[in-house]
């Protein structure tokens, strides 16, 4: 098992003229405009303005041989695991990995909260502080996505039928954009859309992934979370790729969640 953190042009329709005969030429389609920023910080869209989430290209997924999430989860110990489950109100999705010091940390999404356990040193031994953001459990949305190999591009006339919408830049780091870009476009849209109107400042991202190599295929498991002052989105996806195939030929199965926040703060030791 291998896992690592990621260091993480459309065209217009051709036109031909019969008299006089001219060589058809391609006209560039304008790129979607980005919304404005203040002091280098992207501004959210105005309510009522029709905008689109920025769809990112996939980044490289370097892998190295380190402990997998099951092993890291066991390293947390039963007490930390029980505290995480209690604070989250159960476990919908989770991951665990080693931090830069080689100690385990974990993220758990539950019906009631998104929780993180970070290692700390107390009295010469390793302990964990748990922080959480409380979720509106009754307002949580869950949506499944699946994708088969990339379909052929639509005809040029269909591509040029509507002008591009302005896109909202959430100010994500290059590493975050790399991992987010590996998800299908509809998943990227789901994860970013709650932050487009008034909640795009201070978006925090976290993620984990690992790959299993089988006889006939490779499975890449990716977990990804975005959170800000009012919303949390989470994706848990598996990409299946035949041995020797290209990423464009992969099949995705993704479970996504969105919930508004109730509050945030320490969850105790």
N, C-alpha and C positions, 0 to 999 in steps of 0.2 A: 504494500500500500504506500502510495506516495502522496504527499500534500505539501503545499507551501503557500505563503501569502503571495499575491501578485505584486511585484516591486512597485502588482497589477498594473454620377452627374447626369442628373437627368437631362434630357435633350428635348427640344421642341420637335413637332412633326416636320418631316421633310416636305418641301413644296416643289413641285415641278411645273414649269410653264411650257405649254406646247408651242406658242408663237410669240416671240422667237424662242427657239429652243435654248434653254440655259441649263447649266449643270446645277442640280439641286445642292443647296448648302444647308448646313445645320446651324440653327440659331440657338445660342446658349439661353437656358432658362434661368431667370434670376434666382439666386439662393435665398432661402428664408432669412428674413432679417432677424437679428438678435435684439432683444429688448435692452434698454439703456442700463447703465451702471452708475453708481455714485461712489467715488473714492475707491474704484476698483472692485466694489462689491455689487454683484448683479441685483437688480431690483425686481420684485415680483410683478406679475401682470396686474392690470387694473380689473376690478370686477366687471364682468360683462364683455371684456375684450376676448375675442376668439384667438387662442394661442395653441401652440403645440409643444409637447415635450421634445427636448433635443435627443435624437437617436444617435448613439455613439457606435463607432466601428469597434470590432473586437480587438482586444489587446493580446499580447503573448501570455501564455500560461506556463511559466517555468515551474518545474517540479523538482523536488529533492526528497531524498529518503529520510523522513523523520516520523515521529510517532503519529499514528492516526487518531481520529477523534475518539474512538471507543477507548483506546489506551489512555488518552489524556483525560477523558471523563472519569475513568477509574482512578486516576492519580489525584483527582480532587478530593476523594474520600467521601464516605457515606454522609457525614454531617453537612458538608457543603452542598452535596447533591440534594439532600432533603430540604435544606434552607431555600435553595433555588426553586424547587418544585412548589414549596409552600408559598413563597412570595409571588410566584407566577400564577398560582391557582391551577397548577397542572402543567403539562408540557405538550405543546403543539409541535414545535420545532426547536432544535438546539444544535450547538456545536461546541467543541472544546479543542483547544490547541495550546501549544507551548508558546510563552512570550519570549522576548529576546534574552531573558535570563535563564531560560530552560524550565520555567515553572508553569504549571497549567493555569489557563484562564478559560472562562466559558461564557456563552451567551444563550439564554433560554427565552423563547417566546411562549407565553401562556395566555389563557383567556383573560386574565386580569392585569398582566403586566409584562413588559419586556425587561428582563433582568440580566445583569452582567456581574460575574464574579472575577475580581482582579486580585492577584496574589500580593500580599504584603508581609513584612517581617515583624514579628512581635516576640520579644524575649528570646531572640536567637532561633526562632522557628518560623516556618511559613504558615501564614493564615490567609484567609480571603475576606475582602470587603465586598459586600453585595450592594449594588445600586440598582434602582429600578425606575421605570416610568410607568405610571398607572394608566390603564386603558379603559375606554368605555366598552365593556364587554358586549353589551347588547347592540352596539353600533359596528362591531367588527364585521368586515366583509371578507369572504374567502372566494377565490376564483381560480379555476384550473385552466392551464394553457397547454397546448400540445402543438408541435410543429414537425412536419415531415421535411424531406429535402427541399431546398429553395425552389419555388416554382419559377417558370419562365417569366421574364419581365413583361408587363402589359404593353399593348401597342402604344406607339408614340402619341397618338391622338388622345388616349385615355390619360397618359401621364401629364399632358399639357392642358387638360380640361379645366383645372382649377388652379388659381395662383397659390403659391406656398404661404402658409401661415407664419407669423413671427414665432420664433422659438424662445423659450425661457431657459436661461443658463442658471443652473442651481449652484454654480461655483464649486463643482466637485473637483477633487484633485485628479491629476493624470492617472494615478494608480487606481482610483475609484472608477474613473471612466473606462479604463481597460477592462476591469472585471464586469462592470455593468454592460459594456458593449458585447459581451459574449452571449447575453440573453437575446431571444427573439425580440423584434421591434415592439410587439404588442405587450410583452412583459416589461420592457423598458418604459413604455408609456404608462402602464399601470403603476409602477413603482414611483414614478416622478410626478404624476398628475396631481396628487393631493397637495403638492408644494408649489404649484404654479401661481396660485393666487394668494399672496400675502403671507406665505409661510416658507419662502425660499431663502431667507437669511439664516445662516447658522445651521444648515443641514449637515448632520453628522452621519458618516457611513462606516459600516464595518462589514466584514465578509470572511468567508473561509471556503476552501475547496480542497478536494482530494480526488485522485484518479485511481481506478482499479483496472488492471489490464487482464482481460480474459483471452481465451484461445481465439475467438472469432471477432472480438470487438473490444473497445475501450469505453469505460463509463466514467464520465467526469461529473462529480457531485458538487454543486455550487450553492452556497447559502449566502444571502445578501440582505442587509437591512439599512434603511434610511430613517432618520428621526429628526424632528425639529420641535418647535414650541407647541405645535398643535396636532401633529400627525406622526404615525409610524407606519412604514410599509416594510414587508418582509417577503422574500422569495426563497423557495427551496426547490432546486431543479436538478434534473439528471439529463445529461447529454450522452446519447449512445452513438458511437461512431464505429463503423466497420473497420477492421484492420486494413490499413493502407488507404482509407478513404480521406477525403478532404472535409474541413469543417462545414462547407456548404451542403454536404450530403448527410449531416447529422440529424438525429431525431431527438427532440426535446420533450420532456414532461415536466411541468412546473406548477407548483402550488404557490399562490400569492395571497397575502393578507394585507388589509388596511384597517387601521383603527385610529380614531381620535384619542388624544390624551386627556387624562383627568388631572394628573399632577406628576411630580417627579421628586426624588429624594433618596436618601440612604435607606436601605432596608434592614439595617442592623448587621451584626457580626455573626 
